[in-house]
Amino acid sequence: KPSSILQPADNNNNEDQNSTFIYFDQSLSMQGYTINQPGHKNLYVNVIDDLQQIAENIGDKTYYHSFGKRIMPIKENKISQVIKPSFYTCTEAASECNNQESKIHLPFKMAKANPDGTYIIVTDLFLSSKQLVGGTLSQLTKPLKSILKKGKSVGLIGVMSSFNGTIY
């Protein structure tokens, strides 16, 4: 089961209460932020560098993950890959790739399971219309409501950046 592998919070130790968890949207549309566009400064690279430094100062330990179809851990020495187009490509069959969709409810579900951690989700928020209706929408709203009911905060920061790609 992914949550037992990906999030040390399941161990119920105090270290995880002060941990920071960063989730990078690995959907193919995010690749557009990594490709330089002539005449525009690419701010995505700077934001990710700053984000890493901030996250490592917030908590005792920082855990990195990617999400798309599923959540996958990212080794600390591989974090620099998130600012490269290759991070968002897949050479396997489309059904095996993690870049074909953006299940943003998965990181929120993890945050609900360990509300004492600090969670940072890097995403373009390009969601499919089916993610915004019915049961799929409640997969997103239920964890958010639970987090807010526990007195925790949710922040959203928009960053204007150049984009050179396709929105899927």
C-alpha positions, 0 to 999 in steps of 0.5 A: 500500500503506497502510504505505508511506503511513502510517508513515514508518518505511519510510524507515529514517531514525533520526528514526522510531526515536524517533517516537511513533505513536498509533492511535485505534479509530474503530469506532462503539462508541467514540462512546459514550465521547465522549457525556456521560452525566448525572451522570457525569464524562467522563474520555475527553476528559481522557485523550486530552488527557493522552495527546497531551501525553505522546506529544509528550514521548516521541518526536521526532515524533508521528504520529496514525492512526485504525483500523477497517477500515483505517488512516488518517492523522489530520492534527495539526490534526484530533486534537481531533476524536477526542473528538467523536461526529462522528469516529465517524460516517460518512455514506457507504455502510456498506461504505466506512465505517471505523467498522464494525469494529475491526481491531486487528491492523493497528496491531500489524502496524505496530509489528512493522515498526518496533519502535523506535517507541513505539506507543499504541493507544486502543481499547475492545477490543470485538472480534468473536468471529471476531477471537478464533479461528483465522487472525484471532486469529493476525493479532493474536498474531503481531505481539505475540509478535514485539514481545515476542521483540525484548525490547520491552514491551507495556502495557495501561491500563484507564480507567474512563469514562462510556459513553453509546452502543451496543456493536456 
